[in-house]
Amino acid sequence: MKRRVFIALLGGIVLAPPGEARAQASQMPVIGFLHPASADQFAGHVVAFREGLQEHGYVDGGSVKREYRWAEGNSDRLKEMAADLASRHVALIAAPGGSFAALVAKNAAHGVPVLFIAGPDPVEVGLVSSISRPGGSATGVSLESTEMLAKRLEILRELAPGGVKIAMLMSSAFTVEKFEAEFVRHNDLIGFKLAAGAERSQRELEGKLDEAVKEGARALIVSADANFTAQYKRIVELAAKYGLPAVYPWRQYATAGGLASYGANLAEAYRQIGRYAGRVLKGAAPETMPVEGPNTFELVINMKTAKALGLEVPYSLTAVANEKLE
């Protein structure tokens, strides 16, 4: 009697023999996607990632699948989510939400390629051995966001009235905490942090900023932490409420009404790791793929907000701004 193969359809799920299932899996690789924020807040950046992936011929649902894990602002969930992705035998894990998420993914993945977008030096935090030859399972894009703090502070001092006290909303992620604390001390800033967890940090934000203002803060600089980017509109609203000139890391803050932003093009960074994902799926080894840097840095100034704050933007900034929002 000939061997028969039964294929059962239940709830739209196809159950196939092990050999056939492996063949299907090889034809349709799965990418794990791990992020500390929420899907709606980074929807545009996910589109950019897909665009980079498509440059190598991989289309969502057609030639590749993705498993998304969003921590919704609660970084404590990242470890469990990363372990879950690793257990699903994904082809790689994209962890574009900062160096902490990338380290969690790398530790959980046990050799599975990890593609990151990191702010601080990825060598210093232990993601790679070197920029030119990462030497392990991880590679990606370094935004140099921590190094850009000094430039943002310089821009803020040009925009704000002379000699005012400046507050800094600092990250609590261990990968940048020490650097930012030293930056705050060295520049005599009023530093403040928020608790981990989206709901708690949102409740604390106004209270902490209120405390900083009572301590004498009259201007604000914001860390590039992904959890802050996830609530950028609220941060901009509070800066306006307290009348604080503020400089931010990413352009969406400025387009939402923030005074100015200076940093890499974040969407382009997501597009870059999408391209890297396509290369990995085609057999490239992360250990030989150099960590890329930003293609450009953007200075965006919201002239309307400057006017509302009673500030005159100096020519030294308007002349070099990539975009002036009227």
C-alpha positions in Angstrom: 0.0 0.0 0.0 1.4 3.4 -1.0 2.3 5.8 1.7 -0.2 8.6 2.0 0.6 12.1 3.1 -2.2 13.8 5.0 -2.4 17.6 5.0 -4.8 18.9 7.6 -6.4 22.3 7.4 -7.5 23.8 10.7 -8.2 27.4 11.3 -6.2 28.4 8.2 -3.1 26.6 9.4 -1.5 24.0 7.2 0.1 21.0 8.9 2.7 19.3 6.6 5.1 16.5 7.1 8.4 17.5 8.7 10.5 17.4 5.5 8.0 19.5 3.6 7.7 21.9 6.5 11.5 22.4 6.5 11.4 23.1 2.7 8.6 25.7 3.2 10.7 27.3 6.0 13.8 27.5 3.8 11.7 29.1 1.1 10.2 31.7 3.5 12.8 32.9 6.0 11.5 34.6 9.1 13.0 37.8 10.6 12.6 38.5 14.3 12.0 42.2 15.1 12.6 43.4 18.7 11.8 46.9 19.8 11.4 48.6 23.2 8.6 51.0 22.1 5.3 50.4 20.3 4.3 49.7 16.7 2.2 52.8 16.1 5.0 55.1 17.3 7.6 53.6 14.9 5.3 52.7 11.9 7.1 55.0 9.5 10.5 53.6 10.5 9.3 50.0 9.9 8.3 51.0 6.4 11.9 52.3 5.9 13.2 48.9 7.1 11.0 47.1 4.6 12.2 49.4 1.8 15.8 48.4 2.6 14.9 44.8 2.6 13.1 45.1 -0.7 16.3 46.4 -2.3 17.5 42.8 -2.0 14.3 41.3 -3.3 12.6 40.4 0.0 9.0 41.4 0.3 6.9 41.0 3.5 4.5 38.0 3.1 5.9 37.1 -0.3 9.5 36.0 0.2 10.0 36.8 3.9 8.0 36.8 7.1 8.5 38.9 10.2 7.8 38.2 13.9 7.3 41.5 15.7 7.9 41.9 19.4 7.1 45.4 20.8 7.8 46.0 24.5 5.5 49.0 24.7 8.0 51.0 26.7 8.6 48.4 29.2 12.3 47.3 28.7 11.9 44.6 31.3 10.0 42.6 28.7 12.8 42.6 26.2 14.7 39.6 27.6 11.6 37.3 27.5 10.7 38.5 24.0 14.2 38.0 22.6 14.3 34.5 24.1 10.9 33.8 22.4 12.2 34.9 19.0 15.3 32.8 19.4 13.2 29.7 20.2 11.4 30.2 16.9 14.6 29.7 14.9 14.4 33.0 13.1 17.0 33.7 10.4 18.0 36.9 12.1 16.8 39.4 14.7 16.6 43.1 13.9 16.9 45.1 17.1 16.8 48.8 16.0 15.7 50.3 19.4 19.1 51.1 20.9 22.1 49.3 22.3 20.3 47.8 25.3 17.7 46.0 23.2 20.5 44.8 20.9 22.6 43.4 23.7 19.5 41.6 25.1 18.9 40.1 21.6 22.5 39.1 21.2 22.6 37.3 24.5 19.4 35.5 23.8 20.1 34.6 20.2 23.1 32.2 20.7 24.7 32.9 17.4 21.7 34.0 15.4 22.6 37.2 13.5 21.5 40.4 15.3 21.2 43.7 13.4 21.2 46.8 15.6 20.8 50.6 15.6 22.9 51.8 18.5 23.5 55.2 20.0 26.8 54.8 21.9 30.0 53.2 20.6 29.0 49.6 19.9 32.6 48.5 20.7 32.5 50.1 24.1 29.1 48.5 25.1 30.2 45.1 23.9 28.1 44.6 20.8 31.1 44.2 18.4 34.8 43.7 18.6 35.6 46.5 16.1 33.7 48.8 13.8 35.4 47.5 10.6 35.2 43.8 11.5 32.6 43.1 14.1 33.9 39.6 14.7 30.7 38.0 16.0 27.0 37.6 15.3 26.0 41.3 15.5 26.5 44.3 13.2 24.4 47.3 12.2 24.4 51.1 12.4 25.9 53.3 15.1 24.2 56.7 15.2 26.8 58.3 17.4 23.9 59.8 19.3 25.7 60.1 22.6 28.6 61.8 20.9 26.1 64.3 19.4 25.0 65.5 22.9 27.8 68.1 22.9 26.7 69.5 19.5 23.0 69.6 20.7 24.1 71.5 23.8 26.1 73.9 21.7 23.0 74.6 19.5 20.8 75.0 22.5 23.2 77.6 24.0 23.0 79.5 20.8 19.2 79.5 20.8 18.4 80.0 24.5 19.0 83.3 26.4 22.6 83.5 27.6 23.6 81.8 30.9 20.3 80.0 31.5 20.3 76.7 33.5 19.7 73.7 31.3 18.0 70.5 32.2 18.6 67.1 30.5 16.1 64.2 30.3 18.5 61.3 30.7 18.3 57.7 29.7 18.2 55.0 32.4 19.6 52.3 30.1 22.9 51.1 31.5 24.6 51.3 28.1 24.4 55.1 28.1 23.7 55.9 31.8 27.3 56.4 32.8 28.2 58.5 29.7 25.2 60.8 30.1 25.7 61.2 33.9 29.3 62.3 33.2 28.0 64.7 30.5 25.5 66.3 32.9 28.2 66.7 35.6 30.8 68.1 33.3 28.4 70.7 31.8 26.6 71.6 35.0 23.2 70.5 33.8 20.1 69.5 35.9 19.8 65.8 35.0 16.6 63.8 35.6 15.4 60.3 34.7 12.2 58.4 34.5 11.3 55.0 35.8 11.2 52.0 33.5 7.8 51.1 32.0 5.7 53.1 29.7 2.8 54.0 31.9 4.9 54.9 34.9 7.4 57.0 32.9 4.5 58.9 31.3 3.0 59.7 34.7 6.4 60.8 36.0 7.4 62.9 33.0 5.5 66.1 33.9 6.3 65.9 37.6 10.1 65.4 37.0 10.1 68.3 34.5 8.2 70.5 37.0 10.9 69.7 39.6 13.7 70.6 37.1 12.0 73.9 36.4 11.7 74.6 40.2 15.4 73.9 40.4 16.0 76.7 37.9 16.0 75.0 34.5 15.0 77.3 31.7 16.0 75.1 28.7 16.0 71.4 27.9 18.0 68.8 26.1 16.6 65.3 25.5 18.5 61.9 25.3 18.1 59.8 22.2 16.6 57.0 24.2 14.0 55.1 22.2 11.5 55.2 25.1 11.6 59.0 24.9 11.2 59.0 21.2 8.1 56.8 21.7 6.5 59.7 23.6 8.0 62.6 21.7 4.8 64.5 21.2 4.1 64.6 25.0 7.7 65.8 25.7 7.3 68.6 23.1 3.9 69.6 24.6 5.4 69.8 28.1 8.4 71.9 26.9 5.9 74.3 25.4 3.8 74.3 28.6 6.9 75.4 30.6 8.2 77.7 27.9 11.4 75.8 27.6 13.6 76.1 24.5 14.7 72.5 23.8 16.9 70.7 21.4 16.1 67.1 20.5 17.9 64.1 18.8 15.4 63.4 16.0 13.5 65.5 13.4 10.1 64.2 14.4 10.4 66.3 17.6 10.8 69.4 15.5 8.0 68.6 13.1 5.8 68.0 16.2 6.5 71.6 17.4 9.9 71.2 19.2 12.3 74.1 18.8 15.1 72.2 17.1 16.6 68.8 16.5 20.1 67.6 15.5 21.0 64.0 14.7 21.1 61.3 12.2 18.2 60.6 9.9 16.6 57.8 11.9 14.4 56.5 9.0 17.5 56.1 6.9 19.2 54.1 9.6 16.2 51.7 9.6 16.5 51.5 5.9 20.3 50.7 6.2 19.6 47.7 8.5 16.9 46.5 6.2 19.6 46.4 3.5 21.9 44.5 5.9 19.1 42.0 6.6 18.7 41.3 2.9 22.5 40.7 2.7 22.4 38.3 5.7 19.5 36.4 4.2 21.6 35.9 1.1 24.4 34.4 3.1 26.6 37.3 4.2 28.2 36.8 7.6 27.7 39.7 10.2 31.2 39.3 11.4 32.5 40.6 8.1 30.0 43.4 7.7 31.3 46.7 9.0 29.2 48.7 11.4 27.9 51.6 9.4 27.6 55.2 10.5 25.0 57.8 9.6 25.1 59.1 6.0 24.1 62.6 7.1 23.3 64.6 10.2 20.3 66.9 10.1 19.7 70.3 11.8 15.9 71.1 11.8 14.7 74.4 13.3 11.1 75.2 13.9 10.9 78.9 13.3 7.3 79.1 14.4 8.2 77.7 17.8 11.2 80.0 18.1 8.8 83.0 17.5 6.3 81.7 20.1 9.2 81.5 22.6 10.3 85.0 21.8 13.7 83.8 20.4 15.7 85.1 17.5 17.5 82.3 15.7 21.0 83.4 14.9 22.2 83.4 11.3 25.0 81.0 12.3 22.2 78.3 12.7 19.8 79.3 9.9 22.6 79.3 7.4 23.5 75.6 8.1 20.0 74.3 8.9 18.9 71.4 6.7 15.3 72.5 7.2 13.5 75.5 8.6 9.9 74.9 9.5 7.7 78.0 9.2 
